[in-house]
């Protein structure tokens, strides 16, 4: 969703990633050991929705200022 008024601009967006089971078979054993895991463990990663936003002002064709925030939730 976006909005414009004169030089002002704003945008809000949402990104959804479905849950999944992570495959650890290609991860180094030393790295897994740091987290108390083995290559045989199953790691279920939960779904997540990220809400991102930005607001900015356009001064000219070559100049603008923008503030962006990722993961507002």
Secondary structure, DSSP 8 states (H G I E B T S, - for coil): -EEEETTEEEEEEEEEE--EEE--TTS-HHHHHHTT--TT--EEE--EEEEEEEEEEEEETTEEEEEEES---
